[in-house]
Amino acid sequence: MRLKGSLLLFGAAFIWGTTFVAQMVGMDGLGPFTYAMARYSLGLLFLLGLWHALRGQREQAKQRGTYHPGWRAGFGAGAIMFVGTSLQQVAMLYTTAGKTAFITALYIILVPLGAAVLGKKIYGENWAGALAALAGLYLLSIHGAITLNFGDGLVFLSAFFWAAQILFIDRYAERVDAIELSVAQISVCWFGSTLAALCCEDISWSPLVAAWFAIFYGGVMSGGVAFTLQIYGQKYAEPGPAAIIMSFEAVFGAVSSWLLLGEVMSTAQIAGCGLMFAGVLVTQSRLLFKRR
């Protein structure tokens, strides 16, 4: 079952990574909160349709006495995710995408640390894999000397919220209805983004139409499908390995940029991808040897 969870999380990371390319292509002229409002609107509609389509399964679960609503947990997860996303979006006005990816990925360390504080057993291979993945992400994301600024501080704060979101999902994913959790989570992000866009940005129709594919892919695939895969995946995966697998979005983002946008990958970046993959293998070593 842990292998199933890992595959679901890799699917989520793939979608998140390729979403970055969609944003790069279609985000001109859109404010960050306007884009978030539009993508979360589509994601919410998709998930509401999925929630309605699965009503029969919920009724069966209610009859068996195994149904537990996910609304309350989803609203909590959504509040955490919205703060993390907003800090990232504002930070991007002051810092680079590479530093944002690397500093955000500090949740690779923060998640097992938080899990240990909450009483979960963290194995040595989890720490070793996390350090290897973080080193790989450094090679993948950082080019030249590191200089820190205000935006980097905001990204650092966002890493704590992403770690909290992963730990929050870990706590509730096995207990409640995953689709309801996902619907509630994205609805909070949509509501917060809409308020921020109306208050802080000028919203016009033409940039939204021009960016329709980025909005569709970011909304339905990233907001709807990927975050739902995360919830289902974390039902079967421990939080430490889950964090490392989800950080693979940076690898998928770099590779898809190379394939689709013609961006060049340096030797250091390729080595970084290899280190991150090694980090995943290290964290999964206990499972791999058990299967043998």
Secondary structure as UniProt FT lines:
FT   HELIX           2..26
FT   TURN            28..29
FT   HELIX           32..53
FT   HELIX           55..64
FT   HELIX           71..91
FT   TURN            92..94
FT   HELIX           97..104
FT   TURN            105..106
FT   HELIX           107..117
FT   TURN            118..119
FT   HELIX           124..141
FT   HELIX           150..172
FT   TURN            173..175
FT   HELIX           178..200
FT   HELIX           205..210
FT   HELIX           212..216
FT   HELIX           217..226
FT   HELIX           227..234
FT   TURN            235..236
FT   HELIX           239..246
FT   TURN            247..248
FT   HELIX           249..260
FT   HELIX           267..283
FT   HELIX           285..291
//
